[in-house]
């Protein structure tokens, strides 16, 4: 299953408390919570390029399944991570005590990030 495509955020749950837990300033959280977010994924075998555009902020990450890569997190921090593929539709990684799962089902991508007892869930549709 190919992840390649453009996806627009449809809805999200727990954005504000999760971003506070990541240490984002309140003004950035308030600005970011209602902005349209577009994710563009390009998959070439085990190589991925993921570009997330939210308002004027762009985060671009490139990684290869099973290899350590530098990933920019939602708060702008850069960390080393290894992304694994589970089955043929789930990208999973653990970063700084957080588990991130990106799951593709048809034209919908569900991005779930869990840190302690807080879970951020973002659902995007292919456009």
C-alpha positions in Angstrom: 0.0 0.0 0.0 1.5 3.4 -1.0 1.2 6.3 1.4 2.0 8.8 -1.5 -0.5 11.6 -1.7 -1.7 14.9 -0.3 -3.9 14.9 2.8 -6.0 17.6 4.4 -6.6 17.7 8.2 -10.3 17.0 8.8 -10.4 17.0 12.6 -8.1 16.6 15.6 -8.6 15.6 19.3 -6.6 16.9 22.3 -4.5 19.3 20.2 -4.3 22.0 22.9 -3.4 19.9 26.0 -0.9 17.9 23.9 0.9 21.0 22.6 1.0 22.4 26.1 2.7 19.2 27.3 5.2 19.5 24.4 6.0 23.0 25.8 4.6 25.2 23.0 3.7 28.8 24.0 0.0 29.4 24.4 -0.1 32.0 21.5 1.3 29.4 19.1 -1.2 26.8 20.3 -4.1 29.2 19.8 -2.9 30.2 16.4 -2.2 26.6 15.3 -5.4 24.9 16.5 -7.7 26.3 13.8 -5.2 26.5 10.9 -5.7 24.3 7.8 -3.0 21.6 7.7 -1.9 19.8 4.6 0.4 16.7 4.7 2.1 15.6 1.6 3.7 12.2 1.6 6.1 10.8 -1.1 7.0 7.2 -0.8 9.7 5.6 -2.9 10.1 2.0 -1.6 11.4 2.3 1.9 12.2 6.0 1.6 9.7 8.6 2.7 9.5 12.4 2.5 6.7 13.9 4.6 5.9 17.6 4.3 3.4 19.1 6.7 2.3 22.7 6.0 0.2 24.5 8.6 -0.4 28.1 7.8 3.1 29.5 7.1 4.9 26.8 9.1 6.4 23.9 7.1 8.0 20.8 8.6 9.7 18.5 6.2 11.1 15.1 7.3 12.9 12.4 5.2 13.4 8.9 6.5 14.1 5.4 5.4 12.2 2.5 7.1 14.4 0.8 9.7 17.2 3.4 9.6 18.0 6.2 12.1 16.9 9.6 10.7 16.7 13.1 12.1 13.0 14.0 12.5 11.6 17.5 13.3 8.9 17.3 15.8 5.7 19.4 16.0 7.4 21.8 18.5 10.4 22.3 16.1 12.8 20.1 18.1 15.0 17.8 16.0 15.5 14.3 17.3 16.9 11.0 16.1 14.3 8.3 15.4 13.9 5.0 13.6 10.6 4.6 11.8 9.2 1.0 11.4 6.6 -0.3 9.0 4.0 -2.5 10.7 1.9 -4.5 8.2 1.6 -2.5 5.0 -0.2 0.5 6.3 1.3 1.7 9.7 4.4 3.8 10.3 5.5 3.6 13.9 8.2 5.3 15.9 9.2 6.1 19.5 10.7 9.5 20.2 11.5 11.0 23.6 8.9 8.9 25.5 6.2 9.4 22.8 4.8 6.8 20.5 3.8 8.0 17.1 1.6 5.9 14.8 0.6 7.0 11.2 -2.1 4.6 9.8 -3.4 4.6 6.3 -6.9 3.3 5.6 -8.1 3.9 2.0 -8.1 7.7 1.6 -7.8 8.5 5.3 -4.6 8.9 7.4 -5.0 8.7 11.2 -2.0 10.1 13.1 -1.9 9.2 16.8 0.8 10.4 19.2 0.8 9.2 22.7 2.8 10.7 25.6 2.0 9.3 29.1 -1.8 9.5 29.4 -2.2 12.1 26.7 -3.1 11.2 23.1 -3.3 13.5 20.2 -5.3 12.2 17.3 -5.4 13.9 13.8 -7.5 12.6 10.9 -6.7 13.7 7.4 -8.4 12.8 4.0 -6.7 12.5 0.6 -7.3 15.5 -1.6 
